[in-house]
Amino acid sequence: MIDTGRSAALALFLTAAFLLSGCGPSDVSAPSSESAELSASPEPAPDSKSRPNILLVVADDMGWTDIGSYGGEIDTPHLDALARQGVQFTDFHVSVSCSPTRSMLMSGNDNHVAGLGNMNEMLAPNQVGQPGYEGRLNDRVASLAEVLREEDYHTYMAGKWHLGKQAGTRPFDRGFEQSFSMLVGAASHWDDMLGILPMDDPALYSRNGELLDELPADFYSSRSYADFLMDSIRSNHGDGKPFLGYLAFTAVHDPVQVPEPWLSKYRGDYDEGYEALRVSRWRAAMKLGLVPQGAELAPRHPMIKPWDELSAEEQALEARGMEVYAGMLEAMDYHYGRVVAFLKDIGEYDNTIIIFLSDNGANPFYSDDYPGSDSPEFRVQFDNSLENIGHPGSNYSYGIGFSSGSGGPLDKFKMTVGEGGIRVPLLVSGPGINQGARSDAFTYVWDVLPTLLDAAGMEFPAEIQGRVVEAPRGRSMLGLLNGTQDALYGEEEFVGGEMLNGKWMRQGNFKAMMTPRPYGDGTWSLFNVVEDPGEANDLAEAMPDKLATLKAAWDDYARDVGVILAE
């Protein structure tokens, strides 16, 4: 493993709090050029009485510039077609890690209200048992599936849940009538069910609420989840009811694993290293107009070792990890494209709203950074040799250098409140939604649920299944999608968040943030993230009053949602 010079603070951080979240190879065929282009113009919007289907697609740990429409060099033709067919958002935000984001996506509420004030696996002793820190999607909120099912939608889920493992907390218990889910944060993408750290080995999977003892021998995550979702939709097709299809890919979360032809496709493409990739992505994003001309690139993070200081063996290992990551992302795009083609085949595409996002930025961890994963008893299961990366039996994560490259012009990565940790792609298309449009409006993950209910002509209920539930804090983005409004939040309004003691607060163009060690220095900074998305120019000293205003707003937010900082 490369010596990145990580400090003792990182070791303490990883021991106290670790990251989770994203099995033989499948017989999936190679991507074809004929299936790549899905950009045909949709038919006119259906009659207003016809409720739309919903296909909600989430990638795991994908960086802001990983797909082509955001400046990436990886082949993602189907997602790029989605960008052309709908609205591409450039200022959409989430939480720093998996389950907090997913709790807000499902509930339309703040993660501290929904039960994931901290990830279940990372709860500090002073947080355990406290309201908002149940470590699962709590009963204080209603899930999107619960609300839609009450309104006679079919509700299907395939992929990563990470919002509860125990009976009564699984997808089947929270409104999904058919589900095939990985319940933990991350695991092998093959059928071996190997966890990425000892406490989740073997990983837990469920089908319709029941735990599985094994996976199909031909299981590969992206293909198998797409297959299950299509089978579920097909099972009730023609009964006149609309559907919610939640396709929660575990790609591109580590371990980086993918079958051929993607395993070999990107060989040699990243030999110049992660610093070169970051500069390339920064320039591409600027050329596309996703960041302002002249926007600065923040300096290389001090925990990232300069590429030219790595040995040849270290460079080869790093580059191979990124090669497989790229292939894994293209495979995810391909299987998403199969679902879109299926919807066209059964005549449901034109009445389906499609939403695509990532749950957070790219993951900075190496595989050995997970607590306990460096123990001999655990490591003996894996072959992380250069030749075996990407194959069954490997357990490799591409690490902090290439995760920074995945963010392109944005600073930092997952587990931080830097823009590279919490700004992610959002693409939305469907009936009544503008085509080939771009929105630079600030939006937040809790806005997705209100948007979908608005598009379906539904109100959020005060009660669900006999229990009173919290109303969403998010807002409908429908006006941004149909072009009737330019902004969702006013210039004077505040939106903020917290996770792992990292704090951020947004007001208009300005963002105040505090990133604790080891990835930051624990002090507050201030940035104009519209003009300076790379957070290269700290305005804290030049604008002390603005910083004080945002810090006070964060204190108000913390009291409102019940933040309990880890001790």
C-alpha positions as CSV (number, residue, x, y, z in Angstrom):
1,M,0.0,0.0,0.0
2,I,1.2,3.5,-0.9
3,D,2.5,5.5,2.0
4,T,0.5,8.7,1.7
5,G,1.8,10.2,4.8
6,R,-1.5,10.0,6.6
7,S,-1.3,11.4,10.1
8,A,-2.1,9.8,13.4
9,A,-5.3,11.9,13.3
10,L,-6.4,9.9,10.3
11,A,-5.8,6.6,12.2
12,L,-7.8,7.8,15.1
13,F,-10.6,9.0,12.8
14,L,-10.7,5.7,11.0
15,T,-10.7,3.7,14.2
16,A,-13.6,5.6,15.7
17,A,-15.6,6.1,12.5
18,F,-15.4,4.2,9.3
19,L,-17.0,4.4,6.0
20,L,-19.5,2.0,4.5
21,S,-21.5,2.4,1.4
22,G,-21.2,1.6,-1.9
23,C,-20.2,-12.2,-7.2
24,G,-18.6,-15.5,-10.6
25,P,-18.6,-13.0,-13.4
26,S,-21.8,-12.5,-15.4
27,D,-22.3,-13.4,-19.0
28,V,-23.3,-9.9,-19.8
29,S,-22.7,-9.0,-23.4
30,A,-20.4,-6.1,-24.5
31,P,-21.9,-2.7,-24.9
32,S,-23.0,-2.0,-28.5
33,S,-22.9,1.2,-30.4
34,E,-26.5,0.7,-31.4
35,S,-27.8,0.6,-27.8
36,A,-25.7,3.5,-26.7
37,E,-27.8,6.4,-28.1
38,L,-31.0,6.8,-26.1
39,S,-31.5,10.5,-27.0
40,A,-34.7,10.2,-29.1
41,S,-37.1,13.0,-28.2
42,P,-39.8,11.9,-25.9
43,E,-43.5,12.0,-27.0
44,P,-45.6,14.9,-25.7
45,A,-46.5,14.8,-22.1
46,P,-49.4,12.5,-21.3
47,D,-52.8,13.7,-20.2
48,S,-52.6,15.4,-16.8
49,K,-54.7,12.7,-15.3
50,S,-52.1,10.1,-16.1
51,R,-49.6,9.8,-13.2
52,P,-46.0,9.3,-14.2
53,N,-43.9,6.3,-13.5
54,I,-40.7,7.1,-11.6
55,L,-37.2,5.6,-12.2
56,L,-34.9,6.8,-9.4
57,V,-31.3,5.8,-10.1
58,V,-28.5,6.3,-7.6
59,A,-24.8,5.7,-8.1
60,D,-22.6,5.0,-5.1
61,D,-19.5,7.1,-4.4
62,M,-19.3,8.7,-7.9
63,G,-17.3,11.9,-8.3
64,W,-18.8,15.0,-9.9
65,T,-16.9,14.8,-13.2
66,D,-17.0,11.0,-13.7
67,I,-19.6,10.9,-16.4
68,G,-19.2,12.5,-19.8
69,S,-21.8,15.2,-19.4
70,Y,-19.9,16.6,-16.4
71,G,-16.5,16.5,-18.1
72,G,-15.4,12.9,-17.7
73,E,-13.5,10.8,-20.3
74,I,-15.2,7.6,-19.3
75,D,-17.7,6.3,-21.8
76,T,-21.2,6.9,-20.3
77,P,-23.4,7.2,-23.4
78,H,-26.7,6.4,-21.7
79,L,-26.3,8.9,-18.9
80,D,-25.1,11.5,-21.3
81,A,-28.2,10.9,-23.4
82,L,-30.3,11.5,-20.2
83,A,-28.5,14.8,-19.8
84,R,-29.5,15.8,-23.3
85,Q,-33.1,14.6,-22.9
86,G,-33.7,16.5,-19.6
87,V,-32.3,19.0,-17.2
88,Q,-28.7,18.9,-15.9
89,F,-28.1,20.4,-12.5
90,T,-24.7,21.9,-11.7
91,D,-25.2,23.0,-8.1
92,F,-27.0,20.0,-6.5
93,H,-25.9,18.8,-3.1
94,V,-26.1,15.8,-0.8
95,S,-24.5,14.7,2.5
96,V,-20.9,13.6,2.9
97,S,-21.7,9.8,3.0
98,C,-24.1,7.1,2.1
99,S,-26.9,6.5,4.5
100,P,-27.4,10.2,5.6
101,T,-28.0,11.1,1.9
102,R,-30.3,8.1,1.4
103,S,-32.3,9.0,4.4
104,M,-32.9,12.5,3.0
105,L,-33.7,11.1,-0.5
106,M,-36.3,8.7,0.9
107,S,-37.9,11.1,3.4
108,G,-37.5,14.6,2.0
109,N,-36.2,15.6,5.4
110,D,-32.9,16.3,7.2
111,N,-30.9,13.3,8.0
112,H,-30.9,14.2,11.7
113,V,-34.7,14.1,11.7
114,A,-34.9,10.9,9.6
115,G,-32.6,8.9,12.0
116,L,-29.2,9.1,10.3
117,G,-27.7,12.0,12.1
118,N,-24.7,9.7,11.9
119,M,-24.2,6.5,10.1
120,N,-25.2,3.5,12.3
121,E,-21.7,2.1,12.0
122,M,-20.1,5.4,13.2
123,L,-22.3,6.4,16.1
124,A,-20.3,8.0,18.9
125,P,-21.2,6.9,22.5
126,N,-22.9,10.2,23.2
127,Q,-25.1,9.8,20.1
128,V,-26.3,6.2,20.7
129,G,-30.0,6.1,21.6
130,Q,-30.6,9.8,20.9
131,P,-33.5,11.0,18.7
132,G,-32.4,11.3,15.2
133,Y,-29.5,8.9,15.7
134,E,-31.4,5.6,15.5
135,G,-29.0,4.5,12.7
136,R,-31.9,3.6,10.5
137,L,-34.8,5.3,8.7
138,N,-36.9,6.1,11.7
139,D,-40.7,6.1,12.1
140,R,-40.7,9.9,12.5
141,V,-40.7,10.1,8.7
142,A,-42.4,8.4,5.8
143,S,-40.4,6.9,2.9
144,L,-41.1,7.8,-0.7
145,A,-42.2,4.2,-1.3
146,E,-44.7,4.3,1.6
147,V,-46.3,7.5,0.4
148,L,-46.5,6.4,-3.2
149,R,-47.8,2.9,-2.3
150,E,-50.6,4.6,-0.3
151,E,-51.6,6.3,-3.6
152,D,-51.8,3.0,-5.5
153,Y,-48.3,3.0,-7.0
154,H,-46.3,-0.2,-7.4
155,T,-43.0,0.2,-5.6
156,Y,-39.9,-1.8,-6.5
157,M,-36.3,-1.6,-5.3
158,A,-33.1,-3.2,-6.3
159,G,-29.7,-2.4,-4.8
160,K,-28.3,-0.7,-1.8
161,W,-30.5,0.1,1.1
162,H,-28.2,1.0,4.1
163,L,-31.2,2.4,6.1
164,G,-31.7,-0.6,8.4
165,K,-30.7,-4.2,8.7
166,Q,-33.0,-5.6,11.3
167,A,-36.4,-7.1,10.6
168,G,-38.9,-4.3,10.4
169,T,-36.4,-1.8,9.0
170,R,-35.7,-3.3,5.6
171,P,-37.0,-2.0,2.2
172,F,-39.9,-4.5,2.3
173,D,-41.0,-3.0,5.7
174,R,-40.7,0.6,4.4
175,G,-43.1,0.5,1.4
176,F,-41.4,-1.5,-1.3
177,E,-43.6,-4.4,-2.4
178,Q,-40.8,-6.1,-4.2
179,S,-37.1,-5.6,-3.2
180,F,-33.7,-7.2,-3.7
181,S,-31.3,-5.3,-1.5
182,M,-27.9,-5.2,0.0
183,L,-28.5,-4.0,3.5
184,V,-25.0,-3.0,4.5
185,G,-22.8,-0.2,3.2
186,A,-20.6,-2.1,0.8
187,A,-19.5,-5.6,-0.3
188,S,-18.1,-7.6,-3.1
189,H,-19.9,-7.1,-6.4
190,W,-19.8,-10.9,-7.1
191,D,-21.8,-13.8,-5.6
192,D,-19.3,-14.4,-2.7
193,M,-20.9,-11.9,-0.4
194,L,-17.6,-10.8,1.0
195,G,-17.7,-7.7,3.1
196,I,-15.2,-4.9,2.8
197,L,-14.5,-5.1,6.6
198,P,-14.8,-7.8,9.2
199,M,-18.1,-6.7,10.9
200,D,-20.0,-7.0,7.6
201,D,-18.5,-10.2,6.4
202,P,-20.4,-11.9,5.0
203,A,-22.6,-9.1,3.8
204,L,-26.4,-9.1,4.4
205,Y,-28.8,-9.2,1.5
206,S,-32.6,-9.5,1.6
207,R,-35.3,-10.3,-0.9
208,N,-38.8,-9.1,0.1
209,G,-37.8,-8.7,3.7
210,E,-36.1,-12.1,4.1
211,L,-32.4,-12.5,4.5
212,L,-30.6,-14.5,1.9
213,D,-28.1,-17.3,2.6
214,E,-26.5,-17.0,-0.8
215,L,-26.6,-15.1,-4.1
216,P,-27.1,-16.6,-7.6
217,A,-23.9,-18.0,-9.0
218,D,-24.0,-15.5,-11.9
219,F,-24.5,-12.5,-9.7
220,Y,-22.8,-9.3,-10.6
221,S,-24.3,-6.3,-8.8
222,S,-25.1,-3.8,-11.6
223,R,-26.5,-6.4,-14.0
224,S,-28.4,-8.4,-11.3
225,Y,-30.0,-5.3,-9.8
226,A,-31.1,-4.0,-13.3
227,D,-32.5,-7.5,-14.0
228,F,-34.5,-7.7,-10.8
229,L,-36.0,-4.2,-11.3
230,M,-37.0,-5.1,-14.9
231,D,-38.6,-8.4,-13.8
232,S,-40.5,-6.6,-11.0
233,I,-41.9,-4.0,-13.4
234,R,-42.8,-6.7,-15.9
235,S,-44.6,-8.7,-13.2
236,N,-47.5,-6.2,-12.9
237,H,-47.3,-4.4,-16.2
238,G,-50.6,-3.7,-17.8
239,D,-52.7,-3.4,-14.6
240,G,-53.0,0.3,-15.1
241,K,-51.0,1.3,-12.0
242,P,-47.9,3.5,-12.2
243,F,-44.6,2.4,-10.6
244,L,-41.7,3.6,-8.6
245,G,-38.5,1.8,-9.6
246,Y,-35.6,2.6,-7.2
247,L,-32.4,1.3,-8.8
248,A,-29.7,1.8,-6.2
249,F,-26.5,0.7,-7.8
250,T,-23.6,-0.4,-5.5
251,A,-21.2,0.7,-8.3
252,V,-18.9,2.5,-8.1
253,H,-18.2,1.9,-4.4
254,D,-15.2,-0.2,-3.7
255,P,-14.1,-2.9,-4.1
256,V,-13.5,-1.9,-7.7
257,Q,-14.7,-5.0,-9.7
258,V,-16.1,-5.5,-13.1
259,P,-16.3,-8.3,-15.7
260,E,-15.0,-8.1,-19.3
261,P,-15.1,-6.3,-21.6
262,W,-14.9,-3.4,-19.2
263,L,-12.2,-4.9,-17.1
264,S,-9.6,-4.4,-19.9
265,K,-11.0,-1.5,-21.8
266,Y,-9.2,1.3,-19.9
267,R,-5.7,-0.2,-19.6
268,G,-3.1,2.4,-19.9
269,D,-5.5,5.3,-19.9
270,Y,-4.4,6.6,-16.4
271,D,-0.7,6.1,-16.5
272,E,-0.1,9.8,-16.3
273,G,-1.6,9.7,-12.8
274,Y,-4.2,11.3,-10.6
275,E,-2.9,14.9,-10.8
276,A,-3.0,14.9,-14.6
277,L,-6.6,13.5,-14.4
278,R,-7.7,16.2,-12.1
279,V,-6.3,19.0,-14.3
280,S,-7.9,17.3,-17.4
281,R,-11.3,17.1,-15.7
282,W,-11.0,20.7,-14.5
283,R,-10.4,21.9,-18.0
284,A,-13.2,19.8,-19.4
285,A,-15.7,21.1,-16.9
286,M,-14.7,24.7,-17.7
287,K,-15.0,24.0,-21.4
288,L,-18.5,22.7,-20.9
289,G,-19.5,25.8,-18.9
290,L,-20.1,23.8,-15.7
291,V,-17.7,26.0,-13.8
292,P,-16.8,29.7,-14.6
293,Q,-14.0,30.5,-17.0
294,G,-10.9,31.1,-14.9
295,A,-12.1,29.2,-11.8
296,E,-9.1,28.2,-9.9
297,L,-8.1,24.6,-9.1
298,A,-7.4,24.2,-5.4
299,P,-3.9,22.9,-4.5
300,R,-3.3,19.2,-4.2
301,H,-4.5,18.0,-0.8
302,P,-1.6,17.5,1.6
303,M,-2.5,13.9,2.2
304,I,-2.0,13.0,-1.5
305,K,1.5,12.0,-2.3
306,P,2.8,13.6,-5.6
307,W,2.6,11.2,-8.5
308,D,6.2,11.6,-9.4
309,E,7.3,10.5,-5.9
310,L,5.6,7.1,-6.3
311,S,7.6,4.1,-7.3
312,A,6.9,2.5,-10.6
313,E,5.1,-0.4,-8.8
314,E,3.0,2.1,-6.8
315,Q,2.0,4.0,-9.9
316,A,1.0,0.8,-11.7
317,L,-1.2,-0.2,-8.7
318,E,-2.8,3.2,-8.5
319,A,-3.4,3.4,-12.3
320,R,-4.9,-0.1,-12.4
321,G,-7.4,0.8,-9.6
322,M,-8.6,3.7,-11.7
323,E,-8.8,1.7,-14.9
324,V,-11.1,-0.8,-13.2
325,Y,-13.1,2.0,-11.6
326,A,-13.6,3.5,-15.1
327,G,-14.8,0.1,-16.5
328,M,-17.1,-0.4,-13.5
329,L,-18.7,3.0,-14.1
330,E,-19.2,2.3,-17.8
331,A,-20.8,-1.1,-17.0
332,M,-23.2,0.7,-14.6
333,D,-24.1,3.1,-17.4
334,Y,-24.7,0.1,-19.7
335,H,-27.0,-1.6,-17.4
336,Y,-28.9,1.6,-16.7
337,G,-29.3,1.8,-20.5
338,R,-30.8,-1.7,-20.6
339,V,-33.5,-0.5,-18.2
340,V,-34.3,2.5,-20.3
341,A,-34.4,0.3,-23.4
342,F,-36.8,-2.1,-21.5
343,L,-39.1,0.8,-20.7
344,K,-39.3,1.7,-24.3
345,D,-40.0,-1.8,-25.3
346,I,-43.0,-2.1,-23.0
347,G,-44.3,1.4,-23.9
348,E,-43.6,3.1,-20.5
349,Y,-40.7,5.3,-21.3
350,D,-42.6,8.3,-22.4
351,N,-44.5,8.5,-19.2
352,T,-41.6,7.9,-16.9
353,I,-39.7,10.5,-14.9
354,I,-36.0,9.5,-14.7
355,I,-33.8,10.9,-11.9
356,F,-30.1,10.1,-11.7
357,L,-27.7,11.2,-8.9
358,S,-24.8,10.1,-6.8
359,D,-25.1,9.7,-3.0
360,N,-21.9,11.6,-2.3
361,G,-18.5,12.4,-3.8
362,A,-15.7,9.9,-4.6
363,N,-14.3,7.8,-1.8
364,P,-10.8,8.7,-0.5
365,F,-10.2,5.5,1.3
366,Y,-7.8,2.7,0.4
367,S,-9.0,-0.8,1.3
368,D,-6.7,-1.0,4.3
369,D,-8.2,2.2,5.8
370,Y,-11.3,0.4,7.0
371,P,-10.9,-0.6,10.7
372,G,-10.0,-4.2,11.1
373,S,-9.4,-4.8,7.3
374,D,-5.7,-5.0,7.8
375,S,-5.9,-7.9,10.2
376,P,-4.3,-11.1,8.8
377,E,-7.4,-13.2,9.5
378,F,-9.5,-10.9,7.3
379,R,-6.9,-10.2,4.6
380,V,-6.2,-13.8,3.9
381,Q,-9.5,-14.0,2.0
382,F,-8.3,-11.6,-0.7
383,D,-5.8,-11.4,-3.5
384,N,-5.1,-7.7,-4.1
385,S,-2.2,-8.3,-6.5
386,L,-1.9,-6.1,-9.5
387,E,-3.1,-8.9,-11.8
388,N,-6.2,-9.7,-9.7
389,I,-7.6,-6.2,-9.1
390,G,-11.2,-6.2,-10.5
391,H,-11.6,-10.0,-10.3
392,P,-13.5,-12.0,-7.8
393,G,-11.5,-12.3,-4.6
394,S,-10.0,-8.8,-4.8
395,N,-10.8,-6.1,-2.3
396,Y,-9.2,-2.9,-3.7
397,S,-10.2,0.8,-3.4
398,Y,-8.6,3.4,-5.6
399,G,-7.8,5.8,-2.8
400,I,-7.4,9.5,-2.2
401,G,-5.4,10.5,-5.2
402,F,-7.8,9.3,-7.9
403,S,-10.8,10.3,-5.7
404,S,-9.6,13.8,-5.9
405,G,-9.3,13.4,-9.7
406,S,-12.9,12.2,-9.9
407,G,-14.0,15.6,-8.4
408,G,-12.2,17.5,-11.1
409,P,-12.5,21.2,-10.3
410,L,-14.1,20.6,-6.9
411,D,-12.0,20.4,-3.7
412,K,-11.9,17.4,-1.4
413,F,-14.0,14.2,-1.6
414,K,-16.4,12.0,0.3
415,M,-16.4,12.2,4.1
416,T,-15.8,16.0,3.9
417,V,-18.1,19.0,3.5
418,G,-15.9,20.3,0.7
419,E,-17.7,20.7,-2.7
420,G,-16.0,17.5,-3.9
421,G,-17.7,15.6,-1.0
422,I,-21.3,17.1,-1.3
423,R,-21.8,18.4,-4.8
424,V,-22.9,15.6,-7.2
425,P,-24.5,15.2,-10.6
426,L,-28.3,15.4,-10.9
427,L,-30.0,14.6,-14.2
428,V,-33.8,14.6,-14.6
429,S,-36.0,13.9,-17.6
430,G,-39.5,12.9,-18.4
431,P,-43.0,14.2,-19.4
432,G,-43.3,17.9,-19.0
433,I,-39.6,18.4,-18.4
434,N,-37.5,20.6,-20.6
435,Q,-35.0,18.9,-22.9
436,G,-31.4,19.8,-23.2
437,A,-31.6,22.3,-20.4
438,R,-29.2,23.2,-17.6
439,S,-30.0,24.6,-14.2
440,D,-27.4,26.4,-12.1
441,A,-29.9,26.8,-9.2
442,F,-28.8,25.5,-5.7
443,T,-30.7,22.4,-4.9
444,Y,-30.5,19.7,-2.2
445,V,-31.2,16.0,-2.0
446,W,-34.3,16.6,0.3
447,D,-35.9,18.4,-2.7
448,V,-36.3,15.1,-4.7
449,L,-39.2,13.7,-2.8
450,P,-41.4,16.8,-3.0
451,T,-40.6,17.1,-6.7
452,L,-41.8,13.6,-7.4
453,L,-45.0,14.0,-5.4
454,D,-45.6,17.3,-7.2
455,A,-45.1,15.7,-10.6
456,A,-47.6,13.0,-9.6
457,G,-50.1,15.5,-8.4
458,M,-49.9,14.3,-4.8
459,E,-49.8,15.9,-1.4
460,F,-47.6,14.6,1.4
461,P,-49.8,13.0,4.1
462,A,-49.9,14.1,7.7
463,E,-50.2,10.4,8.7
464,I,-49.0,7.2,7.2
465,Q,-50.2,3.8,8.3
466,G,-51.6,5.3,11.4
467,R,-48.6,7.3,12.6
468,V,-48.0,11.0,12.4
469,V,-45.0,11.9,10.2
470,E,-42.8,14.9,9.7
471,A,-43.6,17.0,6.6
472,P,-40.7,17.2,4.2
473,R,-38.3,20.2,4.5
474,G,-37.4,20.1,0.8
475,R,-39.2,21.9,-2.0
476,S,-40.5,20.9,-5.4
477,M,-38.1,21.5,-8.2
478,L,-40.8,21.2,-10.8
479,G,-40.5,24.9,-11.8
480,L,-36.8,24.4,-12.5
481,L,-37.6,21.4,-14.6
482,N,-40.3,23.0,-16.7
483,G,-38.6,26.4,-17.0
484,T,-41.1,28.4,-15.0
485,Q,-38.6,29.4,-12.3
486,D,-34.9,30.0,-12.1
487,A,-34.2,29.5,-8.4
488,L,-35.5,27.3,-5.6
489,Y,-34.0,29.1,-2.6
490,G,-33.9,32.9,-2.2
491,E,-30.6,34.8,-1.9
492,E,-31.2,35.3,1.8
493,E,-32.3,31.8,2.7
494,F,-30.1,29.3,4.5
495,V,-29.6,25.6,3.8
496,G,-27.0,23.6,5.7
497,G,-25.9,20.3,7.0
498,E,-23.6,18.2,9.3
499,M,-22.0,14.9,9.3
500,L,-19.0,13.5,11.3
501,N,-18.7,17.0,12.9
502,G,-18.2,18.6,9.5
503,K,-20.4,21.6,9.2
504,W,-21.6,23.7,6.2
505,M,-24.1,26.4,5.6
506,R,-25.1,27.9,2.3
507,Q,-26.7,31.4,1.6
508,G,-27.0,32.5,-2.0
509,N,-23.5,32.2,-3.6
510,F,-21.7,31.8,-0.3
511,K,-20.9,28.8,1.7
512,A,-19.3,28.6,5.2
513,M,-17.7,25.3,6.1
514,M,-15.7,23.6,8.8
515,T,-13.8,20.4,8.0
516,P,-12.4,18.6,11.0
517,R,-9.1,16.7,11.0
518,P,-7.7,14.7,9.3
519,Y,-9.1,16.1,6.0
520,G,-9.3,19.7,7.3
521,D,-7.9,21.9,10.0
522,G,-11.0,22.3,12.1
523,T,-11.4,26.1,11.4
524,W,-14.3,27.8,9.5
525,S,-13.8,29.0,6.0
526,L,-15.9,31.1,3.6
527,F,-16.2,30.7,-0.1
528,N,-18.2,32.1,-3.0
529,V,-18.8,28.6,-4.4
530,V,-20.5,29.9,-7.6
531,E,-17.5,31.9,-8.7
532,D,-15.0,29.6,-6.9
533,P,-16.4,26.0,-6.9
534,G,-12.9,24.7,-6.2
535,E,-12.8,26.6,-2.9
536,A,-9.4,27.9,-3.7
537,N,-9.9,31.4,-2.2
538,D,-10.9,31.6,1.5
539,L,-12.9,34.8,2.1
540,A,-13.1,34.4,5.9
541,E,-10.7,37.3,6.7
542,A,-12.1,39.6,4.0
543,M,-15.8,39.0,4.9
544,P,-15.9,38.4,8.6
545,D,-19.5,39.6,9.0
546,K,-20.7,37.2,6.3
547,L,-18.9,34.3,7.9
548,A,-20.4,35.3,11.3
549,T,-23.9,35.3,9.8
550,L,-23.5,31.9,8.3
551,K,-22.0,30.4,11.5
552,A,-25.0,31.8,13.5
553,A,-27.3,30.2,10.9
554,W,-25.6,26.9,11.3
555,D,-26.1,27.1,15.1
556,D,-29.8,27.7,14.5
557,Y,-30.0,24.8,12.1
558,A,-28.3,22.5,14.6
559,R,-30.7,23.4,17.3
560,D,-33.7,23.0,15.0
561,V,-32.8,19.5,13.7
562,G,-31.1,18.2,16.9
563,V,-27.5,17.9,15.9
564,I,-25.4,16.0,18.5
565,L,-21.7,16.5,17.7
566,A,-19.7,13.3,18.3
567,E,-17.5,13.5,21.4
